Amino acid sequence: MIVTDDMVQTAFDVLDQTRGPAAAAAKEKRQAENAVKSTRGRLYLGFVGTVSERNAKAECHPDMREATDRDAEAHGLAALFANKRSDAMAMIDAWRTESANYRGMARVG
């Protein structure tokens, strides 16, 4: 694969443009994970019965469904940004490798 300067510039632009949104998505992901834990705990403590019954009631509660839906959305958005940034880094790494190979060929030949 020949990586052009335009391709590398685009990759750097993606990294630059997604820095803030990726951090915000990671923060939202962490907050959503914490919301699931706290919602589960709050609901669990509010029910009576055996441990299994309390767990089941908490897991089936609408508040828990809302928290897990938010968690899933946050994980999806964080993964989207992680994939975009990973693709950009792969392009930059390929360009670096090609550049190093060309420099090596220039020394040999």
VENVENDA-V551290 format. One record per residue. SS is DSSP state (alpha for helix, beta for strand, coil for the rest). PHI is phi as a letter, one per 30 degrees, with the letter a starting at -180 (999 if undefined). PSI is psi in radians with two decimals (* if undefined). Layout:
# VENVENDA-V551290
SS&PHI&PSI, SS&PHI&PSI
This chain:
# VENVENDA-V551290
coil&999&2.32, coil&c&2.09, coil&c&2.11, coil&d&2.86, alpha&d&-0.63, alpha&d&-0.69, alpha&d&-0.72, alpha&d&-0.71, alpha&d&-0.71, alpha&d&-0.72, alpha&d&-0.76, alpha&d&-0.65, alpha&d&-0.72, alpha&d&-0.79, alpha&d&-0.75, alpha&d&-0.78, alpha&d&-0.42, alpha&c&0.01, alpha&e&-0.97, alpha&d&-0.89, alpha&d&-0.60, alpha&d&-0.70, alpha&d&-0.71, alpha&d&-0.68, alpha&d&-0.67, alpha&d&-0.69, alpha&d&-0.80, alpha&d&-0.68, alpha&d&-0.81, alpha&d&-0.75, alpha&d&-0.68, alpha&d&-0.70, alpha&d&-0.76, alpha&d&-0.64, alpha&d&-0.67, alpha&d&-0.81, alpha&d&-0.80, alpha&d&-0.63, alpha&d&-0.78, alpha&d&-0.80, alpha&d&-0.77, alpha&d&-0.80, alpha&d&-0.76, alpha&e&-0.80, alpha&d&-0.38, alpha&d&-0.16, coil&c&2.78, coil&c&2.77, coil&k&-2.96, coil&d&2.95, alpha&e&-0.80, alpha&d&-0.72, alpha&d&-0.75, alpha&d&-0.72, alpha&d&-0.80, alpha&d&-0.77, alpha&d&-0.72, alpha&d&-0.77, alpha&d&-0.52, alpha&c&-0.09, coil&d&2.50, alpha&e&-0.60, alpha&d&-0.64, alpha&d&-0.69, alpha&d&-0.75, alpha&d&-0.75, alpha&d&-0.71, alpha&d&-0.57, alpha&d&-0.77, alpha&d&-0.70, alpha&d&-0.77, alpha&d&-0.73, alpha&d&-0.73, alpha&d&-0.70, alpha&d&-0.69, alpha&d&-0.76, alpha&d&-0.73, alpha&d&-0.69, alpha&d&-0.66, alpha&e&-0.84, alpha&d&-0.68, alpha&d&-0.71, alpha&d&-0.75, alpha&d&-0.79, alpha&d&-0.64, alpha&d&-0.72, alpha&d&-0.73, alpha&d&-0.74, alpha&d&-0.65, alpha&d&-0.69, alpha&d&-0.76, alpha&d&-0.72, alpha&d&-0.69, alpha&d&-0.72, alpha&d&-0.74, alpha&d&-0.73, alpha&d&-0.80, alpha&d&-0.74, alpha&d&-0.75, alpha&d&-0.69, alpha&d&-0.75, alpha&d&-0.71, alpha&d&-0.67, alpha&d&-0.70, alpha&d&-0.60, alpha&d&-0.59, alpha&d&-0.65, alpha&d&-0.78, coil&c&*
